């Protein structure tokens, strides 16, 4: 199983992971590149910024369902090739 596949499997279970967690748990050199390549494959990954009690902000990545506007934009961009 590739590192990208392991990250995808973790996200599909409902986990929210930071870039630091992805790098350490799955030995990924550039976690942002893994997220970018999964998005390019059509996986809907959201990055949610959360601030802890110390004021530090981290981005947590999770898989979500695209809203109607996102789907409409994709169809408008791809045209008839989207089906």
Backbone as CSV, one residue per row, in Angstrom:
resi,resn,N_x,N_y,N_z,CA_x,CA_y,CA_z,C_x,C_y,C_z
1,UNK,0.849,-1.174,0.000,0.000,0.000,0.000,0.900,1.244,0.000
2,UNK,0.629,2.165,-0.901,1.444,3.376,-0.995,1.120,4.331,0.152
3,UNK,2.002,5.291,0.348,1.789,6.282,1.407,0.534,7.095,1.132
4,UNK,0.327,7.431,-0.138,-0.864,8.195,-0.515,-2.122,7.388,-0.235
5,UNK,-2.081,6.096,-0.516,-3.237,5.229,-0.261,-3.512,5.108,1.235
6,UNK,-2.459,5.093,2.037,-2.639,5.027,3.493,-3.289,6.301,4.022
7,UNK,-2.850,7.448,3.502,-3.451,8.720,3.917,-4.916,8.763,3.506
8,UNK,-5.215,8.322,2.286,-6.595,8.302,1.808,-7.449,7.378,2.660
9,UNK,-6.926,6.215,3.013,-7.676,5.276,3.855,-7.972,5.888,5.215
10,UNK,-7.001,6.593,5.790,-7.215,7.240,7.081,-8.273,8.324,6.988
11,UNK,-8.225,9.123,5.919,-9.217,10.178,5.752,-10.610,9.598,5.514
12,UNK,-10.683,8.483,4.814,-11.990,7.861,4.544,-12.647,7.296,5.793
13,UNK,-11.863,7.009,6.829,-12.444,6.526,8.079,-13.059,7.658,8.894
14,UNK,-12.866,8.894,8.423,-13.434,10.038,9.130,-12.418,10.804,9.948
15,UNK,-11.158,10.415,9.873,-10.122,11.110,10.625,-9.876,12.501,10.060
16,UNK,-9.550,13.427,10.938,-9.090,14.748,10.542,-7.614,14.802,10.881
17,UNK,-6.775,15.066,9.888,-5.333,15.024,10.078,-4.692,16.357,9.726
18,UNK,-3.689,16.753,10.498,-2.899,17.925,10.156,-1.757,17.481,9.247
19,UNK,-1.084,18.444,8.635,0.063,18.127,7.782,1.162,17.455,8.602
20,UNK,1.342,17.907,9.830,2.365,17.319,10.694,2.033,15.864,11.029
21,UNK,0.765,15.572,11.282,0.353,14.198,11.565,0.546,13.309,10.342
22,UNK,0.206,13.817,9.164,0.384,13.037,7.934,1.865,12.726,7.727
23,UNK,2.718,13.729,7.934,4.159,13.543,7.742,4.727,12.520,8.717
24,UNK,4.322,12.586,9.977,4.909,11.683,10.971,4.308,10.278,10.935
25,UNK,3.005,10.157,10.783,2.365,8.834,10.798,2.644,8.012,9.553
26,UNK,2.752,8.681,8.412,2.859,7.956,7.144,4.187,8.198,6.437
27,UNK,5.151,8.814,7.121,6.500,9.073,6.588,6.451,9.777,5.231
28,UNK,5.609,10.781,5.147,5.454,11.548,3.912,6.346,12.778,4.006
29,UNK,7.163,13.007,2.992,8.056,14.152,2.989,7.324,15.470,2.831
30,UNK,6.346,15.525,1.933,5.583,16.749,1.684,4.093,16.412,1.743
31,UNK,3.477,16.550,2.918,2.060,16.189,3.059,1.128,17.031,2.188
32,UNK,1.511,18.273,1.904,0.666,19.132,1.070,0.607,18.610,-0.366
33,UNK,1.683,17.991,-0.825,1.695,17.397,-2.161,0.785,16.174,-2.219
34,UNK,0.741,15.405,-1.145,-0.165,14.248,-1.090,-1.611,14.723,-1.155
35,UNK,-1.942,15.756,-0.395,-3.300,16.303,-0.403,-3.629,16.855,-1.783
36,UNK,-2.679,17.578,-2.402,-2.898,18.137,-3.732,-3.138,17.041,-4.760
37,UNK,-2.365,15.964,-4.707,-2.532,14.899,-5.692,-3.842,14.138,-5.480
38,UNK,-4.272,13.979,-4.233,-5.570,13.343,-3.978,-6.706,14.221,-4.498
39,UNK,-6.581,15.513,-4.310,-7.586,16.438,-4.848,-7.615,16.378,-6.366
40,UNK,-6.444,16.268,-6.985,-6.365,16.190,-8.446,-7.014,14.918,-8.970
41,UNK,-7.052,13.867,-8.151,-7.703,12.612,-8.525,-9.212,12.661,-8.302
42,UNK,-9.706,13.766,-7.752,-11.142,13.925,-7.577,-11.659,13.700,-6.168
43,UNK,-10.767,13.498,-5.216,-11.191,13.319,-3.825,-11.478,14.695,-3.241
44,UNK,-12.630,14.851,-2.645,-13.045,16.143,-2.087,-12.478,16.277,-0.673
45,UNK,-11.329,16.956,-0.564,-10.664,17.128,0.723,-10.760,18.594,1.120
46,UNK,-11.269,18.807,2.320,-11.396,20.155,2.869,-10.299,20.400,3.888
47,UNK,-9.812,21.620,3.953,-8.866,22.038,4.970,-9.557,23.004,5.905
48,UNK,-9.729,22.601,7.150,-10.410,23.434,8.139,-9.407,23.973,9.141
49,UNK,-9.334,25.279,9.274,-8.430,25.919,10.237,-9.084,25.926,11.608
50,UNK,-8.329,25.471,12.594,-8.808,25.468,13.978,-7.752,26.121,14.848
51,UNK,-8.192,26.913,15.812,-7.290,27.600,16.731,-7.402,26.957,18.104
52,UNK,-6.245,26.611,18.698,-6.260,26.003,20.026,-6.271,27.084,21.106
53,UNK,-6.227,26.656,22.367,-6.326,27.600,23.482,-5.117,28.525,23.589
54,UNK,-3.992,28.146,22.977,-2.794,28.987,23.006,-2.774,30.004,21.875
55,UNK,-3.744,29.927,20.973,-3.823,30.852,19.863,-3.140,30.362,18.599
56,UNK,-2.641,29.133,18.621,-2.007,28.555,17.442,-3.071,28.006,16.502
57,UNK,-2.914,28.282,15.220,-3.880,27.819,14.225,-3.286,26.667,13.430
58,UNK,-4.025,25.583,13.324,-3.630,24.417,12.532,-4.714,24.120,11.512
59,UNK,-4.303,23.596,10.366,-5.255,23.189,9.351,-5.451,21.689,9.435
60,UNK,-6.690,21.272,9.597,-7.044,19.856,9.653,-7.695,19.475,8.333
61,UNK,-7.191,18.423,7.712,-7.730,17.953,6.447,-8.726,16.835,6.704
62,UNK,-9.834,16.869,5.959,-10.859,15.829,6.067,-11.530,15.644,4.721
63,UNK,-12.158,14.502,4.540,-12.925,14.248,3.325,-14.350,14.714,3.574
64,UNK,-14.911,15.381,2.585,-16.273,15.868,2.707,-17.056,15.642,1.434
65,UNK,-18.284,16.092,1.455,-19.162,15.996,0.296,-19.241,17.365,-0.357
66,UNK,-18.993,17.443,-1.659,-19.044,18.751,-2.316,-20.466,19.302,-2.324
67,UNK,-20.580,20.621,-2.183,-21.908,21.224,-2.234,-22.339,21.416,-3.688
68,UNK,-23.550,21.856,-3.878,-24.113,21.985,-5.233,-23.333,22.969,-6.093
69,UNK,-22.849,24.050,-5.491,-22.096,25.046,-6.249,-20.797,24.456,-6.807
70,UNK,-20.138,23.619,-6.014,-18.891,23.002,-6.474,-19.148,22.043,-7.632
71,UNK,-20.207,21.269,-7.525,-20.549,20.328,-8.595,-20.932,21.093,-9.861
72,UNK,-21.709,22.151,-9.699,-22.123,22.958,-10.845,-20.908,23.603,-11.514
73,UNK,-19.967,24.078,-10.728,-18.763,24.690,-11.281,-17.938,23.667,-12.054
74,UNK,-17.854,22.450,-11.544,-17.107,21.401,-12.227,-17.751,21.054,-13.555
75,UNK,-19.075,20.936,-13.570,-19.775,20.632,-14.828,-19.621,21.778,-15.830
76,UNK,-19.683,23.027,-15.333,-19.530,24.171,-16.218,-18.117,24.226,-16.811
77,UNK,-17.148,23.834,-16.017,-15.760,23.864,-16.473,-15.466,22.736,-17.467
78,UNK,-15.985,21.544,-17.163,-15.692,20.378,-17.998,-16.678,20.187,-19.140
79,UNK,-17.844,20.768,-19.005,-18.860,20.613,-20.048,-19.398,19.198,-20.086
80,UNK,-19.635,18.686,-21.269,-20.220,17.359,-21.435,-19.257,16.247,-21.056
81,UNK,-17.951,16.549,-20.936,-16.958,15.533,-20.581,-17.051,15.101,-19.138
82,UNK,-17.817,15.787,-18.308,-17.887,15.498,-16.873,-18.640,14.208,-16.585
83,UNK,-19.416,13.719,-17.501,-20.216,12.507,-17.222,-19.474,11.277,-17.542
